[in-house]
Amino acid sequence: MYSVYGEGSRSVKNDDFYLKKYPDDIYSLSAPLWSAKPAEGSAIMQSWLVKGTKCTLVIDSPMPELSGFREYIETQMGLPAILMCTHGHVDHIGCNSQFAEVYMAKEDWSLAAGDGIVRSTEPDAYRNLSYRLIDVEETECIDLGGRSVIVYHVPGHTAGSIVLYEKETGILFSGDTIAWRILYGMSDWTPLEVYMDALRRISRLDIRKMQ
């Protein structure tokens, strides 16, 4: 979850969470527990929040799960929260159980059903999750009230990896698809040309800021 978005101003702090505000009503949500690196080169986890007028979009939910994740977001934002996972890896689905519904590309449902580590081989294993998964389609527009983000599928990091783009601000939320190092083929084999074609499609967007 590498950020090249720019500097923010820390606005809220408590013992569990840090909320940092950026321009365009964008926030990063982190926690000391998620920032502790267990090994050299491991990721520092956080969520991104996009605030609309009717709801707040939560992009990814780190692990380990911290109780009150959803409640904290909804209290600070003053709006209902909806969760979208950029893919099904364990460090992006850790707090999913605090939501009744979670948006995720169906290609990664079996990965989420395998605790985000290995894909479950049981048919429809995702039905045993404590939350309901909702598929997101290519170029689907997610309305937050007064603003919206568009879904683009970029299989490569996982089969179901997506990025989210807001046309008006030019912000791209890239998950682990675009980072300071190449994270291609971390769970699945996607033909390289398929991955490159998806990246070329993304490169044609008017991207002005990226996280």
C-alpha positions in Angstrom: 0.0 0.0 0.0 2.7 2.4 -1.1 1.7 6.1 -1.2 2.9 8.8 -3.6 -0.1 10.9 -2.8 1.7 13.6 -0.8 1.7 14.9 2.7 -1.3 15.0 4.9 -2.1 16.5 8.3 -2.7 14.1 11.2 -6.2 14.9 12.5 -7.3 12.2 14.9 -5.3 9.9 17.2 -6.3 7.3 19.8 -4.6 4.3 21.3 -5.5 2.1 18.3 -5.8 4.2 15.2 -4.2 7.1 13.4 -6.4 9.0 10.9 -4.6 11.4 8.5 -6.5 13.9 6.3 -5.4 14.7 2.8 -6.9 17.1 0.2 -10.1 16.1 -1.6 -11.6 14.5 1.5 -9.2 11.5 1.3 -7.9 9.9 4.6 -5.4 7.2 5.5 -6.2 5.1 8.4 -3.3 3.3 10.1 -2.5 1.7 13.5 0.6 1.1 15.5 -0.1 -2.6 15.4 -0.3 -2.6 11.6 2.9 -0.5 11.3 5.1 -2.9 13.2 7.2 -4.7 10.6 7.6 -8.4 11.5 10.4 -8.8 9.0 12.7 -6.7 6.8 10.9 -5.7 3.6 7.4 -6.5 4.9 4.6 -4.1 4.2 3.2 -1.4 6.5 -0.6 -1.8 6.3 -3.3 0.9 6.2 -6.7 1.6 4.7 -7.7 4.5 2.5 -11.0 6.4 3.0 -12.8 8.3 0.3 -15.6 10.5 1.8 -18.7 11.2 -0.2 -21.9 12.9 0.9 -23.8 9.7 1.5 -21.1 7.2 2.5 -17.4 6.6 3.0 -15.6 4.1 0.8 -13.1 2.1 2.8 -10.4 0.6 0.6 -8.9 -2.6 2.1 -8.9 -3.7 5.7 -5.5 -4.6 7.3 -4.7 -7.4 9.7 -4.6 -8.4 12.4 -8.2 -7.4 13.0 -8.7 -4.5 15.4 -12.0 -4.3 17.1 -13.9 -1.1 16.4 -12.4 -0.6 12.9 -15.7 0.1 11.2 -17.2 1.9 14.2 -14.2 4.2 14.4 -14.5 5.1 10.7 -18.2 5.8 10.8 -17.8 7.9 14.0 -15.0 10.0 12.6 -16.6 10.4 9.1 -20.2 10.7 10.3 -21.4 8.5 7.5 -22.0 4.8 6.8 -18.9 3.0 5.6 -18.8 0.5 2.7 -15.7 -1.7 2.2 -14.0 -2.6 -1.0 -11.0 -4.9 -1.1 -8.5 -4.4 -4.0 -7.7 -8.2 -3.7 -8.1 -11.1 -1.4 -4.7 -11.4 0.4 -4.8 -11.7 4.2 -3.3 -8.2 4.8 -6.2 -6.6 2.8 -9.1 -8.5 4.4 -8.3 -8.6 8.1 -11.2 -6.5 9.3 -13.8 -7.7 6.8 -15.9 -9.5 9.4 -17.0 -6.2 10.8 -19.0 -5.5 7.6 -22.1 -7.3 6.5 -21.1 -6.9 2.8 -17.7 -6.5 1.1 -17.0 -5.6 -2.5 -14.3 -7.8 -4.1 -13.8 -9.1 -7.6 -15.1 -12.7 -7.8 -11.8 -14.0 -9.0 -10.5 -13.6 -5.5 -13.4 -15.0 -3.5 -11.8 -18.4 -3.1 -8.6 -16.6 -1.9 -10.6 -14.8 0.8 -12.3 -18.1 1.7 -8.8 -19.5 2.3 -8.1 -16.8 4.9 -6.2 -14.8 2.3 -3.3 -17.2 2.2 -4.2 -20.0 -0.1 -7.2 -20.5 -2.3 -9.9 -22.7 -1.0 -10.5 -25.7 -3.3 -14.0 -26.3 -1.9 -16.8 -25.1 -4.2 -18.6 -22.0 -3.0 -16.4 -21.9 0.2 -16.9 -18.1 0.2 -20.5 -18.8 1.4 -19.0 -19.8 4.8 -17.5 -16.3 5.4 -19.2 -14.2 8.0 -19.9 -11.5 5.4 -21.4 -11.5 1.9 -19.2 -10.8 -1.0 -20.3 -8.6 -3.9 -18.6 -8.8 -7.3 -17.3 -5.7 -9.0 -17.2 -5.5 -12.7 -14.8 -3.7 -15.1 -15.6 0.1 -15.3 -18.3 -0.3 -12.7 -19.0 3.1 -11.1 -19.3 3.2 -7.3 -21.4 6.2 -6.2 -20.5 7.7 -2.8 -22.7 10.8 -3.1 -21.3 13.8 -4.9 -18.3 11.7 -6.1 -17.7 8.3 -7.5 -14.8 5.9 -8.2 -14.4 3.5 -11.2 -13.3 -0.1 -10.9 -10.6 -1.4 -13.3 -9.5 -5.0 -13.3 -5.7 -5.6 -13.3 -5.0 -9.3 -12.9 -1.4 -9.9 -12.0 -0.7 -9.6 -8.3 -3.7 -11.9 -7.9 -6.3 -13.0 -10.4 -8.9 -10.6 -8.9 -6.7 -7.6 -8.3 -8.4 -4.2 -9.0 -7.6 -0.5 -8.9 -10.0 2.3 -8.2 -9.9 5.6 -10.1 -11.6 8.9 -9.5 -11.8 10.9 -12.7 -12.5 14.3 -11.2 -9.5 14.4 -8.9 -7.3 12.1 -11.0 -6.6 9.9 -8.0 -5.7 6.2 -8.5 -6.0 3.8 -5.6 -3.7 1.0 -6.7 -3.7 -1.6 -3.9 -0.7 -3.8 -4.5 -1.0 -3.6 -8.3 1.3 -0.6 -8.7 4.0 -0.1 -5.9 7.6 0.8 -5.4 8.5 -2.8 -6.3 6.9 -5.3 -8.7 4.4 -7.5 -7.0 3.4 -9.6 -10.0 2.3 -13.3 -9.6 2.1 -13.4 -5.8 -0.7 -15.9 -5.6 -1.7 -16.9 -9.1 -0.2 -17.2 -12.6 -1.6 -14.5 -14.9 0.0 -14.4 -18.4 2.4 -11.5 -18.4 0.9 -10.0 -21.6 -2.6 -9.9 -19.8 -1.0 -8.1 -16.9 0.8 -5.7 -19.2 -2.3 -5.0 -21.3 -4.2 -4.0 -18.2 -1.4 -1.7 -17.1 -1.3 -0.1 -20.5 -5.1 0.5 -20.2 -4.6 2.2 -16.8 -1.7 4.3 -18.1 -4.1 6.0 -20.5 -6.1 7.4 -17.6 -5.4 11.0 -16.4 -3.7 10.0 -13.2 -2.5 13.0 -11.2 -2.2 11.4 -7.8 -1.6 7.8 -6.7 -1.6 5.8 -3.5 
